[in-house]
Amino acid sequence: MDLEADELFIECLAQATTVIKQVRRDQFALPTPCVEWNVRELVGHMLYELSWTPDILEGKTIQEVGDKYERNLVGDTIDDLAAHWED
């Protein structure tokens, strides 16, 4: 399969979305292969990194974006997680 970067990103995002939609609140504290993160922390990291995508594609710098995403992006409930992921 020979995908362009944008097609590969869309495919990866679709696969991640499939997994995220299956996460339950009672799984937040479970360990992950990334030993320093549990499920909630790993999902938070994924959300944080994805949140930057529109700004980076617009050509903004780290300084211009600042601390815009320095907050609880996962939320406290599974509904919060689903909504934040869709955003």
C-alpha positions in Angstrom: 0.0 0.0 0.0 1.5 3.3 -1.1 -0.3 6.1 0.7 0.4 9.8 0.6 1.0 11.5 4.0 -2.5 12.9 4.2 -4.1 9.6 3.4 -1.9 7.8 5.9 -2.8 10.3 8.6 -6.5 9.9 7.9 -6.2 6.1 8.0 -4.2 6.2 11.3 -6.7 8.6 12.8 -9.6 6.4 11.8 -7.9 3.4 13.4 -7.2 5.4 16.6 -10.8 6.6 16.7 -12.0 3.0 16.5 -9.9 2.2 19.6 -10.7 5.4 21.5 -14.5 4.7 21.1 -14.0 1.4 22.9 -12.3 2.9 26.0 -14.4 2.6 29.2 -14.0 4.8 32.3 -13.1 1.8 34.4 -10.1 1.2 32.0 -8.5 4.7 32.6 -6.2 3.4 35.3 -5.0 0.3 33.5 -1.4 0.1 32.4 -0.3 0.5 28.7 2.8 -0.7 26.9 4.2 2.8 27.6 5.1 2.0 31.2 5.1 5.6 32.3 1.4 6.1 31.3 -1.9 4.5 32.1 -4.7 4.4 29.6 -6.0 7.9 30.6 -2.6 9.5 30.4 -1.9 7.8 27.0 -5.2 9.0 25.6 -4.5 12.5 27.0 -1.1 12.5 25.3 -2.7 11.4 22.0 -5.3 14.2 22.3 -2.7 16.8 23.2 -0.6 15.9 20.1 -3.5 15.8 17.8 -4.8 19.1 19.0 -1.7 20.8 17.6 -2.4 19.5 14.0 -4.6 22.4 12.8 -2.2 25.0 14.2 0.8 23.4 12.7 -0.8 23.0 9.3 -1.7 26.7 9.4 2.0 27.4 10.0 1.8 28.5 13.6 4.9 28.2 15.8 5.0 26.7 19.3 5.3 30.2 20.7 2.2 31.3 18.8 0.2 28.4 20.0 1.5 28.8 23.6 -0.3 26.9 26.3 -3.6 26.7 24.4 -3.8 22.9 25.0 -2.4 22.7 28.5 -5.5 21.4 30.2 -7.5 18.3 30.8 -8.2 17.2 27.3 -9.7 13.8 28.3 -12.3 15.1 30.6 -13.8 13.2 33.5 -16.3 10.9 31.7 -16.3 8.7 28.6 -18.8 11.2 27.0 -16.2 13.9 27.6 -13.5 11.8 26.0 -15.7 11.0 23.0 -16.5 14.7 22.5 -12.9 15.9 22.9 -11.7 13.2 20.5 -14.2 14.3 17.9 -13.1 18.0 18.4 
